[in-house]
């Protein structure tokens, strides 16, 4: 019987077996490679490795076998061609913007953002001569108006952190592409379990793997996923030079966390729905921000 292609695995199997690359020792669990550097059979092999002419690992700031397994698993889950893991979620956000932007570029983003993301857009990027425009992400007319001028990047979270505001991914991606912009979306709340961003027009997906992927308050991490040419030609040079890499130990722990990811996520989602419904009847509560409620103004978009 021919071996099944890993992309054909069910989602639950990908969470456990995706990206697995056993060493010659044939270990059951993923191996933890706590190494900064690697050895070669000859000077010629080393030189070729440093020129990216072989698949040899060079330096763990560039790539590591354990981290690569984690990246491969995330790529399978997301349906992406490639992935690079970072030390934190904010390292992923900053690197994916900084590797593409230069003086004079323009970024359009939803106003409903995690605080540190808001800071990058409103404090860091403007110091580098980059224009940032913040709009109401749920208002398609606002996106149309902002994207009448060319833009380099469009950035948003959906659902947003913390008020769970939604953005119409497909509609905004279409507008962004017409304006010449690449679309970066933070998928940390819905995750690949519930939302397929690349299938709906996004170009790049980012994560704080600290959140649901680790999910147990143990450590921090991030990830950037997208097309192979973007990761290799645009993101990777910046990533290597600026040291955004995830540690091998963190990647190994997260590989183990992914094995229980769907179980934890479903339990958390079910609890959140029950709590939101209960809060709607509480006399001390005026408003509940939960798009799964039929009374929520974005309920129809949430159902999509």
C-alpha positions as CSV (number, residue, x, y, z in Angstrom):
1,X,0.0,0.0,0.0
2,X,1.3,3.4,-1.0
3,X,2.0,5.8,1.9
4,X,-0.6,8.5,2.4
5,X,0.5,12.0,1.6
6,X,0.5,14.1,4.8
7,X,-1.7,16.8,3.2
8,X,-4.4,14.1,2.9
9,X,-4.5,13.4,6.6
10,X,-7.6,14.4,8.5
11,X,-7.1,17.6,10.6
12,X,-6.9,15.7,13.8
13,X,-4.2,13.5,12.4
14,X,-2.2,16.4,11.2
15,X,-2.2,17.8,14.7
16,X,-0.4,14.7,15.9
17,X,1.6,13.5,12.9
18,X,2.0,16.5,10.6
19,X,5.6,17.5,9.9
20,X,7.0,14.5,11.8
21,X,10.6,13.9,10.7
22,X,12.2,11.1,12.7
23,X,16.0,11.0,13.1
24,X,17.9,7.8,12.2
25,X,17.3,6.7,15.8
26,X,13.5,6.2,14.9
27,X,12.3,7.8,18.1
28,X,8.5,7.7,18.8
29,X,8.2,11.3,19.9
30,X,9.6,14.3,18.0
31,X,13.2,14.7,18.8
32,X,14.5,17.9,20.6
33,X,17.6,19.2,18.8
34,X,19.2,21.6,21.3
35,X,22.0,22.7,19.0
36,X,23.2,26.0,17.8
37,X,25.3,24.7,14.9
38,X,25.8,21.6,12.7
39,X,28.7,19.6,11.3
40,X,29.6,18.6,7.7
41,X,31.4,15.8,5.9
42,X,33.7,18.2,4.1
43,X,34.5,21.9,3.6
44,X,32.9,21.7,0.2
45,X,29.6,20.5,1.8
46,X,29.8,23.3,4.4
47,X,30.3,25.9,1.7
48,X,27.4,24.6,-0.3
49,X,25.2,24.6,2.8
50,X,26.0,28.3,3.5
51,X,25.2,29.2,-0.1
52,X,21.8,27.5,0.4
53,X,22.6,24.9,-2.3
54,X,21.8,22.0,0.0
55,X,19.2,21.0,2.6
56,X,21.8,20.9,5.4
57,X,21.1,22.9,8.5
58,X,23.5,25.8,9.0
59,X,22.8,27.6,12.2
60,X,19.7,27.4,14.5
61,X,19.0,31.1,14.0
62,X,18.4,30.2,10.4
63,X,16.7,26.8,10.9
64,X,16.5,23.9,13.3
65,X,15.2,20.3,12.9
66,X,12.7,20.6,15.8
67,X,11.5,24.0,14.8
68,X,11.2,22.9,11.2
69,X,8.8,20.0,12.3
70,X,6.7,22.6,14.1
71,X,6.7,24.8,11.0
72,X,5.7,22.0,8.7
73,X,2.9,20.9,11.0
74,X,1.5,24.5,11.1
75,X,1.7,24.8,7.3
76,X,-0.2,21.6,6.9
77,X,-2.9,22.8,9.3
78,X,-3.2,26.1,7.6
79,X,-3.0,24.9,4.0
80,X,0.0,27.1,3.4
81,X,3.1,26.4,1.3
82,X,5.5,27.5,3.9
83,X,5.9,28.7,7.5
84,X,8.5,30.3,9.7
85,X,8.2,30.2,13.5
86,X,9.3,33.2,15.6
87,X,10.1,33.8,19.2
88,X,6.9,35.6,20.0
89,X,3.7,36.7,18.3
90,X,4.8,40.3,18.1
91,X,8.1,39.2,16.5
92,X,5.9,37.7,13.8
93,X,3.9,40.8,13.4
94,X,6.8,43.2,13.2
95,X,9.0,41.0,11.0
96,X,6.2,40.4,8.4
97,X,5.7,44.1,8.1
98,X,9.3,45.3,8.3
99,X,10.5,42.9,5.6
100,X,8.1,44.4,3.1
101,X,8.0,48.1,3.9
102,X,10.2,51.1,3.1
103,X,10.0,54.9,3.2
104,X,6.9,56.2,1.4
105,X,4.9,53.0,1.6
106,X,1.3,53.0,2.9
107,X,-0.4,50.6,5.2
108,X,-4.2,50.3,5.8
109,X,-5.4,48.5,8.9
110,X,-8.4,47.8,11.0
111,X,-8.5,50.0,14.1
112,X,-9.6,47.0,16.3
113,X,-6.1,45.7,17.1
114,X,-4.1,44.1,19.9
115,X,-2.4,47.0,21.7
116,X,1.2,46.2,20.7
117,X,0.1,45.8,17.0
118,X,-1.6,49.2,17.3
119,X,1.7,50.6,18.6
120,X,3.7,49.3,15.7
121,X,1.3,50.9,13.2
122,X,0.9,54.2,15.0
123,X,4.3,54.8,16.7
124,X,7.1,52.7,15.1
125,X,6.2,52.7,11.3
126,X,5.5,56.4,11.1
127,X,9.0,57.1,12.4
128,X,10.3,55.3,9.3
129,X,8.4,57.5,6.9
130,X,5.6,54.9,6.4
131,X,2.0,56.1,6.3
132,X,-0.6,54.2,8.3
133,X,-4.3,54.5,8.0
134,X,-6.6,53.0,10.6
135,X,-10.3,52.4,9.8
136,X,-13.4,50.7,11.1
137,X,-12.6,47.1,10.0
138,X,-16.3,46.1,9.8
139,X,-17.2,48.9,7.4
140,X,-16.6,47.9,3.8
141,X,-17.2,51.5,2.6
142,X,-14.4,52.6,4.9
143,X,-12.1,50.0,3.3
144,X,-13.1,51.2,-0.2
145,X,-12.4,54.8,0.6
146,X,-9.0,54.0,2.2
147,X,-8.0,51.7,-0.7
148,X,-8.8,54.2,-3.4
149,X,-5.1,55.1,-3.1
150,X,-2.4,52.4,-3.6
151,X,-1.2,50.6,-0.5
152,X,1.6,48.2,0.2
153,X,0.0,46.2,3.0
154,X,-3.5,45.6,4.5
155,X,-3.5,44.3,8.1
156,X,-6.3,43.2,10.3
157,X,-7.4,40.7,13.0
158,X,-10.6,38.8,12.8
159,X,-12.0,38.2,15.3
160,X,-10.1,41.1,16.9
161,X,-8.5,41.0,20.3
162,X,-10.2,41.6,22.7
163,X,-13.7,42.6,21.5
164,X,-14.1,40.0,18.8
165,X,-14.9,42.4,16.0
166,X,-15.1,40.7,12.5
167,X,-13.7,41.7,9.1
168,X,-15.1,40.3,5.8
169,X,-11.9,38.5,4.7
170,X,-12.9,37.8,1.1
171,X,-14.3,41.3,0.4
172,X,-11.4,43.2,2.0
173,X,-8.8,41.0,0.3
174,X,-10.4,41.7,-3.1
175,X,-10.3,45.5,-2.4
176,X,-6.7,45.2,-1.2
177,X,-5.4,43.4,-4.2
178,X,-7.1,45.9,-6.5
179,X,-5.1,48.6,-4.6
180,X,-1.8,46.6,-5.0
181,X,-1.6,45.5,-1.4
182,X,-0.7,42.2,0.2
183,X,-3.2,41.1,2.9
184,X,-1.8,40.1,6.3
185,X,-4.4,38.6,8.8
186,X,-3.9,37.6,12.4
187,X,-5.9,34.3,12.9
188,X,-5.0,33.8,16.5
189,X,-8.6,33.7,17.9
190,X,-10.4,31.6,15.2
191,X,-7.3,29.5,14.3
192,X,-7.1,27.1,11.3
193,X,-9.7,25.0,13.1
194,X,-12.5,27.5,12.3
195,X,-11.2,29.9,9.7
196,X,-9.4,29.3,6.4
197,X,-7.8,32.7,5.6
198,X,-5.7,31.7,2.6
199,X,-8.8,30.2,0.9
200,X,-10.6,33.4,1.4
201,X,-8.1,35.7,-0.2
202,X,-5.5,36.5,2.4
203,X,-1.8,36.4,1.4
204,X,-0.1,35.9,4.7
205,X,-1.4,34.5,8.0
206,X,0.3,35.2,11.4
207,X,-0.1,33.8,14.8
208,X,0.8,34.3,18.4
209,X,1.3,30.6,19.1
210,X,1.4,31.6,22.8
211,X,-2.4,31.6,22.7
212,X,-4.4,28.6,21.6
213,X,-1.6,26.7,20.0
214,X,0.4,26.4,23.3
215,X,-2.8,27.2,25.2
216,X,-1.4,26.3,28.6
217,X,0.5,29.4,29.6
218,X,3.9,27.7,29.3
219,X,5.9,29.7,26.8
220,X,5.8,32.2,23.9
221,X,6.0,31.9,20.2
222,X,4.7,33.1,16.8
223,X,4.4,32.1,13.2
224,X,4.2,33.5,9.7
225,X,2.6,31.5,6.9
226,X,2.2,32.1,3.2
227,X,3.5,31.3,-0.2
228,X,6.8,29.6,-0.6
229,X,8.3,32.5,-2.7
230,X,7.3,35.1,-0.1
231,X,8.7,33.1,2.8
232,X,12.0,32.2,1.0
233,X,12.7,35.4,-0.9
234,X,11.2,38.2,1.2
235,X,10.7,37.0,4.8
236,X,13.6,34.7,5.3
237,X,16.4,37.2,4.7
238,X,15.0,39.6,7.3
239,X,14.2,36.7,9.7
240,X,17.8,35.4,9.5
241,X,19.4,38.8,9.9
242,X,17.3,40.1,12.8
243,X,17.1,37.0,15.0
244,X,13.4,36.4,15.3
245,X,13.8,32.6,15.4
246,X,11.9,30.4,17.8
247,X,13.9,28.2,20.2
248,X,14.0,24.4,19.6
249,X,12.7,23.8,23.1
250,X,9.6,26.1,22.6
251,X,8.9,24.4,19.3
252,X,9.1,20.9,20.9
253,X,6.7,21.9,23.6
254,X,4.3,23.4,21.1
255,X,4.4,20.2,19.0
256,X,3.2,18.4,22.0
257,X,0.5,21.0,22.7
258,X,-0.8,20.7,19.2
259,X,-1.8,17.1,19.9
260,X,-4.5,18.3,22.3
261,X,-5.3,21.5,20.4
262,X,-8.7,20.6,19.0
263,X,-9.9,19.1,22.3
264,X,-8.9,22.3,24.2
265,X,-10.2,24.7,21.6
266,X,-13.6,23.0,21.3
267,X,-14.0,22.9,25.1
268,X,-13.0,26.6,25.3
269,X,-15.4,27.6,22.5
270,X,-18.3,25.7,24.0
271,X,-17.7,27.3,27.4
272,X,-17.4,30.8,25.9
273,X,-20.8,30.3,24.1
274,X,-22.5,29.2,27.3
275,X,-21.0,32.1,29.3
276,X,-22.0,34.6,26.6
277,X,-25.5,33.4,26.5
278,X,-25.7,33.5,30.3
279,X,-24.4,37.0,30.5
280,X,-27.2,38.2,28.1
281,X,-29.7,37.5,30.9
282,X,-27.6,39.0,33.8
283,X,-29.2,42.2,35.1
284,X,-25.8,43.9,35.7
285,X,-24.6,43.4,32.1
286,X,-25.5,46.0,29.4
287,X,-23.6,44.6,26.4
288,X,-22.0,41.2,25.5
289,X,-19.4,41.2,22.8
290,X,-19.8,37.8,21.3
291,X,-20.4,37.3,17.6
292,X,-21.9,33.9,18.1
293,X,-25.1,35.5,19.5
294,X,-27.9,36.0,17.1
295,X,-28.3,39.5,18.5
296,X,-24.8,40.5,17.6
297,X,-24.6,43.0,14.7
298,X,-22.0,40.8,12.9
299,X,-23.7,37.4,13.5
300,X,-24.4,36.8,9.8
301,X,-20.7,37.4,9.0
302,X,-19.7,35.1,11.8
303,X,-21.8,32.3,10.4
304,X,-19.9,32.6,7.1
